[in-house]
Amino acid sequence: MKRYFLPLALTAALAGPPPHAAAAPLDQAISAVAQQWAHINYQLPPGRQAAAFGALVKQESALAARYPGRAEPLIWRGITLSSLAGVEGGLHALELVKEARRDLRASLKIDPTALQGSADTSLGALYDKVPGWPLSFGNDRKAEGYFRKALQIDPRSIDANYFYGDFLYGKHHYAQALAALRRALAAPPRPGRPLADQGRRQQILALMAKIRAHGGGVLTSTER
């Protein structure tokens, strides 16, 4: 059963800075956007998140206009729109997730491997979490396809493995879900992303506990 609309803790795939992240202005801006997203998502109280995500979308729109040939601003705008949909819910969320999908698809046409496959991961999460037809575009087959593409780009990705594990959990494939979540826990730290890594690891451990509650496997002491 779909979990409408992307619970805030599950709304967006995070990527580390691009490989060429040195002094380039766009790379610095993308790093700042990623840090802002993590602060809003993991540290702000729920009542302040919608306005903060909305302001961040405007920043990302400005970046997308300034760098029309780059995929990264589109990916992050898609991520933040998804997060905003998770906060707001209701009919407006349906429009927000469609807009997010447009941005993420557009980014794939520019650079399908940008931000270590984050567009594919985010599209997988969208197709997994939003309602299916006739309300929206949710589709399990497409969700799994995007997750698999993301994992081909970065098999060790904390985000792709986490979201794929969550997808498998929703299908009651507990052993496979646990394997994906263990790969997520083993992911290397992302430079400059300690808050995002910490928040994601907490989500991974919480999902592992749910799997254990369903009798889906025995967890190690570090996974409890």
QUILINKA-V420577 format. One record per helix or strand. SS is the DSSP state (h for helix, s for strand). FROM is the first residue (numbers start at 1). LEN is the number of residues. If there is no record, write none. Layout:
# QUILINKA-V420577
ss={SS,SS}
from={FROM,FROM}
len={LEN,LEN}
This chain:
# QUILINKA-V420577
ss={h,h,h,h,h,h,h,h,h,h,h}
from={8,25,46,72,90,114,140,158,174,194,221}
len={3,19,21,17,21,16,14,13,12,20,3}
